[in-house]
Amino acid sequence: FSDAMNHTKREAEYFEALVFFSDAATIEERKNYFERMMACRESKARLINKSSYEYYTQWYYSAIRALLSFFPFDGTDFASLANRLSPPVKIEQAKKAIEVLLKLGMIQQNRNGFYEPCDQIITTGLIRNNKQSHVLSIIDFQKKFLTLASEAYGRYTDRQMDMSSITLSVSQATRRLIKEEAAAFRKKVLSLAENDTHPECVYQLNCQLFPLTDPGKDE
């Protein structure tokens, strides 16, 4: 039926999930197919442009922006703002973060005088490893979060985090399929975050897929 309707790949995936959702016999099945449908939707996440590369020069800029979605901050108690992060940052760093976020138009003051994000979700989009300055800033930003991820083992309990590793051998074709599935998963996570109206904590989710042997040349 999707072929006859000339659906795109995403439309076909959405339609398939919709059919299975309608026919699901259990609540768990309906929940699973509903989440698949949400993952097929276009995310409202704001795509960062090249001129906003300063946002990625420090990991705590993004953390504070996300924190302001539920932490009431009116621009006075920078000590509380700085100490709310884990690991905490210096008061001067928290002040600089607010300054940068305001300059880039990523936060604003609401009618009650509290700062809040202008966009609920922000994404870099697909990053390709090249030598452009804004890309290098994002790569350095991601490397800082990898360091924080390694430090998390000594900072949090098993119930507060989720860490796993998989080492597997696949063909180039399967690798491309895995990347597509990872992209769909990221969209699903964005959708879940966008629809969460009562955030309580800032989390960082990193997804990595890289070769441990020579991958050869891509087509």
N, C-alpha and C positions, 0 to 999 in steps of 0.2 A: 504494500500500500504506500509506503514511503517512497519507493522508486517511482510509482505512478504519480505521486504528488510533487516529485522533484525536490524532495527535502534535502537540505544541506546535511552534513554529517551531524552537526549539533542538533538540528531539528529532528533528525531521525532518532537520535539518542533520546531526546526529550519525549518524542511520540512513543517510543518503545517503553520507556519508564512509565509514561502515563497509562498505557494499556495494562501493564503488569500491576500498576498501582490500583487500577479499577477492579482488577480480577483477584487481588491479593486476599487470601483467606484469613490471615492473622494480622494483628496490630503491628507486630515486628516487621512483617513483610511490607505493609503499607508505609511504615516509617522509612524503611530502606529505600523503597522506590520513590518516595517523596523527596528524600535527600538527593537521590540521583537527578530528579527533575530540577531541584534547586541548583545543583551543580552545573546544569546546562544553561541556566539563565546568565545573561550578561551581567557581570558584577558592576555595581555602582562605585567601585573603588576608584579613587582619584589616581590617575597616572602621573607620576612626577616627571616634569619636563627637565631638559638639560640645564636650564638656568638655575634650578633649585638644588644643584649638587651639594651646596653647603649643608643641607639637611642631613647628608650622609657622612659628614666629617666626624661626628660624635655619636656613639650608640645611644646616649641618654637623651638626645633630642627627640628621637622617635618614641622612646619610652615615656618621656614626660608628656608628649602630645597625646599618647594613648591614655595615660594616667588621668589627664584632665577631663576625660569623658565621664568620670564618676567621682573624682576627688575634688571637693570644693576649694578653689584657690582664687583669692581676690587680688593677688599681687603683693601681699604684705609679708606673710609668713614663709619665706623662702627656706628656712631651716626645716620645717615640716615637709615641704615639697621635696627637698634634697634627700631627706632621711627616709622618705616613703619608698624610694627605689631600692632594689636589692641587686647588686651592692649599692649602698648609698653613695651619693656624689657630694662634692663640696657646694657650699652655698653660692659661691661665685659661678660655678658651673650651671647651677639651676637658674640663676639670673640670666646668664648668657643664653641658655636654652630658650627661655621665654622671649628674650630679645630677638633671637634668630627666627623663632616660630612666628612671631608677630610680623617681622620684616618680610617673611616668605608668604604671609597670608594663610598660614596653616591653623592658626588659632584666633579667637576673637573674644571680646568680653560680651556676655549676654546682658539682658536688661537688669539683672540682679547684681551685676558687677563682677561675676565670676568668669574666669577664662574657660573656654571650651573649644574642642576641635571644630574647624570649619567643615571637615569631611570625616565621616566615621572611620573609613578604611582608606589606607594609602598603599600603593604598590609601585614597584619599580618597573613592572612589566618584564618581558624576557630580556635578560642581560647576556650579551655576547662578549666574550673575552677579547677586547681589543685595546688599543692604546689611547683612546679618547679620554680626556681628562675627567669628564663626568662619570664614565664607566669605571675608571680606576678608583674614583671616590667610592662608588657603590661596592666594588669588589673589596676595598679596604674595610668598608662598613660591615660587610658580611663576614670577613675574617675576624673582626672584633667580636662578633656574636658567636663565632665558633670557639673563641677563647673563653667567653662567658659560659658557653655550654659545657666545656671541659671542667670549669670551676664549679659548676652546679652540683657535681657529685659530692663535694664537700660542704655544700651550703644548704641542700634540701634533702628531704626524705624521699623514699621511693613513691610514696603516695602523692607527693607534690610535683612530680615530674614523670616523664615517660621517655625512656631512652632505649633504642634498639639498633641492631646492626645486622645486615644481611650481606653475605659474600656469595656471589653466584656467577655462573658462566653462561653467557647468552650470545646470540648472533647480533649483528648490527641491526637487522630487521626487528628483533625482539627488543633491543635497546630503544629503538624509536617508539615502539609501542609502550614501553615502560615510561618514557618521557611524556607521552600523551596521557597516560593514566595519572602521572604525577601532576600534570597541568590541570586535569579534571578534578583531582583531589584538592589542589590549591583553590580552585574556584568554589568548591563545596565549602571549604573552610571559610573563605571570604563571605559566602552567603550566610553561613551560620553566625558569623560575627556581626554581619550587617543586621540580622534579625534578632540579635540579643539586646533586649531593652534594659537589662539590669546587670551590667558588668561589675565585677568585684575585684578583679586582679588583672595585671598586665602580663601576658605571656608572650614568649618568642618561639615561633615554630620555624625550624630550619629543616630543609629537605636537601639531601646531597646524593648525587649519583655520579661517580667518577671511576675511571678504569684503574685497575691495579696491575695490568699488563699493557703492552703496546697495543692501542686500539686500531692501528693502521690508519689509512686515509678514508675519509668519508667520500661518498659519491658526490 
